[in-house]
Amino acid sequence: LEDLALHPISLNGEGTVLETGCVYIVEVEERLALPADIAAATNPKSSTGRLDIFTRVITDRAQEFDKIPAGYAGPLYLEISPRTFPIVVRRGSRLSQIRFRVGQALLTEPELLALHETETLVASKKPNITGGGIALSIDLAGDKEGLIGYRGKHHTAVVDVDKKAQHDIFDFWEPLYSRGRTELILDPDEFYILVSREAVHVPPHFAAEMTPFDPLVGEFRVHYAGFFDPGFGHAPAGGRGSRAVLEVRSHEVPFILEDGQIVGRLIYEHMLEQPSSLYGSGLGSNYQAQGLKLSKHFRL
């Protein structure tokens, strides 16, 4: 790190500003001591992804980002790169999350279909189950006012990642409306918040994750924060009708999205046992029963 660093910064005190276009490496306060049969994977938190903060977790002698091999013992480091808004962080700020896995937890395509038939994983009469996952498509029809999403503004004030409802939406975001159209042209390197057409359901004994989009279909990225917790969209946990909010970027060239176009796939995994508390059940979850929704930092 000493060979790569321009200068050290401190995260102690009231907070430190991390600028857009810069890359920061921070040692995580937690360390791991994994048993030989437990591996882990990390991902940005939902609020981190919706702020367009690119984060990846690194281990000592790592060969891959965000993947921690079974038996790893040692420190963790977080790569942080704000893309759209400058942010304020401090010691104790939480930007990423971790999942622990034992063995092979992924559902096969036949298992996915059987689970969908009993639990309705996505609100689709005929689910598209291929590539090990169940497809999600984009909603560009919009709500009653025709609102389909938001595009991040440039040259804004800073966002404090630890404070809720502190910022006016319109100081940071440009609302996007359908105006009778069913397509949206993504400008290169602009950041968009959009929403899935389908409601998503993660039953209590399962967890889900959004897989990377197939680059053969188009050069754009959907969803930094890919984890969906047990109980997301689960009616008894207050989640009926929960949509998947999508963080979207086009790379290098403009890209046309059309209403109903497939933009990602959800893979599902078995839990070892049902959690004692589900997402949205008294946990202070910010995004249960969500539609199109920005991160918790903004207010209308």
N, C-alpha and C positions, 0 to 999 in steps of 0.2 A: 504493500500500500504506500509506503514511503516513496517508492520510485514513481508512482502515478499521481500522487497528491500535489495540488498546487499550494494549498495551505490548510491547516486544521481549523475547525470551528467548534464551538462549544454549544451543547444543547441544554446546559443548565440555565436556571433563571427564568425570566418571563417568556422566553421563546426566541427562536432564531428563524429568519426568513430564508427559505430555499427558493432560488430563482428558477424561472423557466429556462430550458435549454442547457441546464447544468446537470451533472451527475454527481451524486453524493453517496459515499459508503459509510454506513453507521454500524457499529457493533450493537447487536441486540442484547438487552439486559438478561434475557433467559438463555440458559445453556441446555443442551440435550444430553441424555445418557440413555440411549435406546437399547432395549433388549435385542438379542440376536434375531428374533422373529418379528420385530416391529419396524416398519419403514414409515416415512412421513412424506407429505406433500404440502406445499405452501401456496398461497394465492393472495392477491390484494383483497382487503375487506371491501364490502359493497360501496361504502362511502368513499373509499380511496379511488376505486375505479370510476365512480361518477364525477370525481374531481379531475379525472384525466391525469392521475399521478401514476407513473409507471414504476412499479416496484418488483424486485426479484430478491429472493433469499439465496444466500451463498453459504456453503460450509467450507471448512478447511479441506483442501485437496479435492474440491468438487469437480466432477466432470459434467454436471448439468445444473442449470438454475432450477430452483423451486422443487427439487427432488432430493430427499435425504435418505441415504441407504440404511437398511436394517443394521442395527448395532452401532450406529454412529454415536460417538461421544465427543463433545467439544462445543465450541462457540458457534454462533450464527451471526451472519452479517447481512445487512439489508442495503440493496442498491435502490436509490430513490432518485427519480427524475421527473419533476413537475413539467407537464407538457403545455398546458393552457394557462393555468393560473399560478402565480407565485403563492407559496403557502408558508404558514407559521407552524413550526413544530417545536417540541421541547422534550426533555427527558420524560419518558412515560407515555408519549403519544403512541397510539397503536395504529399501524397502517396495514399490516398483513395478518393472516390467520393460518393455522396449521391443522392438518388432519393426519391421524395415525391409522395405519393399515396393517392387518395381519393376513397374510396369504392372498388369495385371489377373491376379490369381493365383487367384481363386475358382473352384472346380469348379461346373459346371452340374449340374442335377438328373440328367440322363442320365449324366454323368460320375461323379456320386456313386453311382448305382445300379451302374454297371459296376465301380467300384472296390470297392463292398461285395461284389459277387458273387465277386470274386477274392481279397479281403483280409479280409472280414468285419469291417466297421467297428464294428458294435454286435452284441451277441449276441442277435439277434432273427431268427426265421425269416422274418418278413415285415416288413421295415423300412418305417417311415413316412417317406417322403421328399417333403416339400412345403416351400414357402416358402424354397427354396434350401438347406435343411439336412436332417439326419437326426434323427429325434425320439429323446429320452431320456425315460423314465418313472421315477416314484418307487417305491422299495421300502419298503412299510410292513408287509411280512410279518415282517421281522426275521431275526436269526440264530437259532441253536439255543436261545438263552435268550430270544428274543423282543425283543432290543434293536433298536430302529429308528432311534435318533438321540440327540441331546443338545440341551438347551435351556440357554442361557447364564444364569448367575445374576447378580443385581444386587448392588452394594455389596461388591465383592471387593477383594482386594489388587491391586497393579499387576502387569502382565506385562512382563518385559524382552524386547523383540523380538529381541535378539541372543543369547539363551541358550536352549539346548535342554534339554528334560526337567528343567526347574527347578521346575515347579509340579504339585501334586497335582490330578488331574482333578476330583475331587469337591469341591474348594474353589471351582471355577469353573463346573462344569457339572452339570446334573441329567439323569441318564440317562432315556430314554423307552422304554417297552416297549409292545408291541402288545396284550398281554393278550387275545388272541383277536380283536381288532378289526382291521379293514382300512382304517381312516381315522384322520386326525389333524386336530384343530381348531387352526389357527394363531391364536394370540392377537395382537392388534395390537401392533406394535413390540417383540415378543419376537424373539430371534434363535435360529435352529435350525441344527444340523448334521445333514443327512440324506444319503442315498446313492441313486444310481441303481439301478434293477433290472437294467439291462443292463451288461455289461462293455464297455469302450471300447477301440478299437484305432486308433492313429495310425501308419500305415506310415512307414518311414524317409524317403521322398521327399515327405512331406506334413506339414503342421501343421494344427491344428484350433482352433476357438474356439467357446465357448458364446454363442449370440446371446441378446439380451434377450427375456424372456417376453412374449407377446402380452397386453397389458392387457385386451383384449376377453374373455379367458378368466377373468381374475381379477386382483385388485389385490395382487399379491405379487411379490417380487423373488427370483430364484434366481441364485446364482453371481456374486459380485463378481469373482473371479479367473478369467477366461474362457479363458486360453491353455492349450492342450494341445500339448506339444512333440513333435517327431518322435521316434518310438520309445516313446511312452507306450502301455502295454498291449501292446507288441510282445514276443512270446514269446522270441525270441533275445536280447532285452535284459533278460530276467527279469521281464517285465511281464504275463504271461498272467493274465487274470481281473481286470485293474484296473478298478475302478468309478470313476464320477465322483462325487466328494464335493460336496454341494450346500450352499451357504450361503443360507439362506432367511429372508425377512422378509415378514410380511403388513402392508399399509398401511391404517390407519384403521379397518378393519372386520375381524371374524373371517373366516377362510376355511377351508373343509373340503377337505383333500387326501385322495384315495382311492388305495389301492394300485394301481399300474399307470397312474396318470394321467400324461399327458404334461406335463412341466414345463419343457422347453427343447429347443433344437435345436443340433446341432453343424454348423458349416460347415467345409469343408476347403479348404485352399489348397495349390497347388504350391510346393515349394521349388525354388530355382534349381539346387541340387545336393544330394546326400545329405550331411548333416553328418558330420564326421570322428568324432564321438562322439554316441551316441544317449542319450536320457533313460534314466537308470537304469544305463548302462554305465560304471561306475567314476567317475561324476561326483558321487557323494554325494547323489543324488536322494532326497528324503525320502518320496515318495509313489508310487513305482513298485510295482505289484502290490498296491495298496491296496484295502481294502474300506471300511467305515465307519471313518474315521480323523480324529481331531482334529489340530490343528497340532502341529508338532514341539516346541512349548514345554512340553507336558504329559506327565506320566508316570502310569502306573497305580499 
